[in-house]
Amino acid sequence: MTRRDDVKDFLAPFGRLRMWPVVGTVAAAGLAWAVARMSGVEFALWQVVMLALAALFAHSVVSGMRADTEAAPELVVHTVNEPSWRPFADVNRWEDRFIFAEAKPGRFDTTNAKQQLVALAAERLRLRRGLSLTEQPAECRAVLGESTYRFLTGPVPDCPTPRQLGEHLHAIEEIS
């Protein structure tokens, strides 16, 4: 960036002053001073030139504050319920459910977290294998494995450890 560009950027809020309007303003001030002097009114030439330049500067500032003629870019608004706003909202909900389940020892069976896991496993079994978790327990036990099947169907008083939960989720994901 050159020094001239720096000066233009510095003066940008004040509008754009070009050389010829300044020259014309100084010439008009000189002409007004000469006419005033011939009519008998005494002014100092520098005062008239400064007044004219101040008027030109004020005009430049006002014209620099005009509204842009380009249309503004389209406003993009995100809502809380839009999936792109929080791409991992479902993961956060699951995490919140497990945190809530951990906070209530002895009541994991009645929490929403276990109910959601059972529903997820039942749906995967139904869609991938055509099995029902309640009506075909032997086949589901073979697909899920003994520990995961007992976790989903039997009483589990406390929230499983992260390692145990990972094993159960892996078994549910492996349903093919």
N, C-alpha and C positions, 0 to 999 in steps of 0.2 A: 504494500500500500504506500503510495507516495504522500509527500507532505501536503500536496494540493487536495488529495482525497481526505486526508485527516481534517483539513480545514473545512471542507464541504460537510463532512460528518458532524463536525462540531457546530456548524452553523445551520444544520438541517432543521432544528426546531424553529428557527427564525424565518423559514421560507427560503426562497432562492433569490438572491440579489445578483443581477447580471450587470455587466459593465455599462451597456448603453443606457439603461434607465437612470443610472447614477449620473452619467455624463449629461443626459438630457435634463435631469433635475437641477444639477449645478448650473447649467446654461439658463434654465427657466428662472432660477433664483437670481442669477446675474441680470437678466432682462428685467425682472420685477424690481430689483434694486435700482437699475438705471431709470425705469419709469418713475419710481417713487422719488428719486433724486431730482428728476426734471420737474416734478410737480411741487417740489419744495419740501418734501418730507425727508428728514435725515435718519438713515439707518446705517449701521456698520455692515459692510458686505459679508463678513464672516457670520454675523448673526442670521442673516437671511439664508445663507447657504446651509448653516446648521439646522435651521428650522425646516427647510425643504428636505434635507437628508433625514431628519427625524420623521417627517411625514412619510417619506418613501420607506423607511425602515418599519414604521407602524403598518403601512399597507402590506409589506412583505410578511410581517408576522401574522397578520389577519388572514392573508391568502394562504399561508402555510398551515393554518388551523382548519381549513375547509375539509369536509368529509371526503374520504377516498371515493373514487369513482368505480373501483373494482368491488365486486360483490364479495362478501365474507365467505370463507369456506363453510360447508355445511356443518352444523353443530351435531356432534355425536354424543348421545346420552346413554349411559348404561344404567340399568335398573338392578336392584339387588337380586331379583329373581332370574335374571338373564344368565345362562350358563357360562358365557364367556367372561363374566365379571369375576366369578370365583370358580375356576375350572376344576378344583378339587373339593367342591362343596360336599359331595357325597362321602368322600374319604373323611372329611372333617366331622360329618355327622356320625359316621361309624366310630371314629375315635372318641367323640363325645359320649356315645352310648357305652363304650367300654370303660371310660373314665367314671361314668355314673355307676356302672355295675361294680367296679372295684371299690367305690366309696361305700357300698352297702354289702358288707360281708355276710354270707349266709343266705343271700336272696338273689343269686344269679339266675335261678330258674324263672323268676317272675319279671326279670328285666326285659326291656325291649331288645337288648343286644342279642340275647339267646333266641328270642322269638324270630328276630330277623335272620339269624344264621340258619335256624331250622327251615324257615320259609325259602331261603336261598338254596339250601341243599335240596329241599324237596322239589323246587322248580327245576334245578339242573338235572336231577334224576328223572323227572318227568319228561323234560325236553330231549335229553341226550340218550336215555335208555328206555323210556316208556315205563318207568317204575314208579310206584307209589310208596312213600316212606312208611305210611301206616298200614297199607294192605299187603305189601310184599317185603316183610322185614328180612327174610333170609337173603334174598337177592341184593337188597340195599346194603346189608352187612358185608356181603362179599365185595361189593363195589367200593364202599367207603372204608372198610377196615374196621376191626373190632373196636378200637379205642374211639374213633370218630363217631361210629354208630352209637356207642354208649353215651358219648358226650351229647349227641343231638337228641336222643330219645329218652335217656335216663335222667334221674335227678342229679344236678350238679350244683351244690350249694354255693361254692365260691367261684369267682372269676378265674379262668385259667391263666397261667403264667404266659408271658409273651411267646416263649418257646413252644408251649403246648398249643396255644392258639395258632401259631404259625403252622404247626403240623396238621391241625384240623383244617385250616384254610387251604393248605396244600392238597389235602385229600379231597376237599370239595372241588378245587380247581381242576384236579386230575380226572374228574368224571368226564368220560368221552363216549 
